[in-house]
Amino acid sequence: MAEADAIDANREIAAKPRVADLVVDADVHVTPPPEFWAEYLSPQFRDLAPTIEHDEDCDWILFEGTRKKHNLMQSQAGRKFDEFRNDGKVSDMRVGGWVLDKRLNDMDHDGIDQGVVFGGGPLQTGNMDLYLDSFEAFNRWQSDFCNASSGRLFGAAFMPTVDVDQAVTMMKAARKRGDVAVNMPAFPQSAEHFNRSDSLMQALMGDPAGERQYRDKEFDPIWKTAIDENLAITYHLGAKVVRYTDKTLFLPDLAVSKTPMLEIVAPMIFSGVFDRFPELRVGLIESGAGWMPWAAEYMDRIWHMQRHWTGCDIKHEPSYYFDQNVYCSFISDKVGIALRDFPGGKNIMWSSDYPHSETTFPHSHEVIADHFEGVPEKDKHWILAGCAEKFYGLK
């Protein structure tokens, strides 16, 4: 019997006792099998959609002349830690990643009332037209999934930044579908550096070496649209790629992948983006929270010392913008909770990261009990529900 066949990720899991009355999960994911592309891509691209080939131990994804093993790191929910597996079959995944009634059942068993959903992004292709269409194909599938959940799941649309006007159009379409956020790459994308091998990571990271930067006024229409449409702006990756297919690099990459997200928000603060758009809400998702108060304090110090010769004439010290405009989510972060009253530590949101490999499922309320021991109910409610409700505009 193959190893994958011996482990049932969809085993029945008993509901655990709740320790919080309301939990709004700030970051969960969907993991639809590749077959959905042929239905959701625009008609002219459907013949180019990925297909799947089943083998004894592993499924293979066939696309544009490549044959890759189906990666499972995006879906380890339902497995014990010593059962994690890097690749395998679609049948090895917990079906709550794409089957709605199973997802809602998992939420019930894990004590999750509502969640904001992030997907896997576009296709890894060198065809720019297909690439851009695949963003919207995934977003439409995800919106359909969320809209059928009776108000328990809300989508965060993935959005390319190759062209600002196109991004604005996509933002308005996302809001019309009912999405509550748009997820942008950490740095603007550059059409001249677009290539097939990096295209998938460019959806999350963008082009760190590109000339375009979010501090540029070129991107002001995006910030204005976010405010006008009541959409949160989210980032899910900084300037560090986690090489999830290499077990020798995965752990060190994961350990240092959080704080590089400061590379996104620091230029926005120091360049005055939040002075121009004081109602803009920006979230660093899956970033962790404990480093945020340190960053706010350090940025205050260097701004007071260096602002004169650098000509940095923002209206407030940097920590003000952390507390006014910047949010973050964490999965397991006792330090972040302990520092919640420091500048920069206010806007923190808990998440389960279901069904990814860092997920707290099916032990979320056990984690919550451990993390919030001795925390006043008001603060507990804010971190577990209120902050996410405010950030995503759920109320």
Secondary structure, 3 states (H helix, E strand, C coil): CCHHHHCCCCCCCCCCCCCCCCCEEEEEECCCCHHHHHHHCCHHHHHHCCEEEECCCCEEEEECCEEEECECCCCCCCCCHHHCCCECCHHHCCHHHCCHHHHHHHHHHHCCCEEEEECCCCCCCCCHHHHHHHHHHHHHHHHHHHHCCCCCEEEEEECCCCCHHHHHHHHHHHHHHCCCEEEECCCCCCHHHCCCCCHHHHHHHCCCCCCCCCCCHHHHHHHHHHHHCCCEEEECCCCCCCCCCCCCCHHHHHHCCCHHHHHHHHHHHHCCHHHHCCCCCEEECCCCCCCHHHHHHHHHHHHHHHHHHHCCCCCCCHHHHHHHHEEEEECCCHHHHHCCCCCCCCCEEECCCCCCCCCCCCCHHHHHHHHCCCCCHHHHHHHHHHHHHHHHCCC
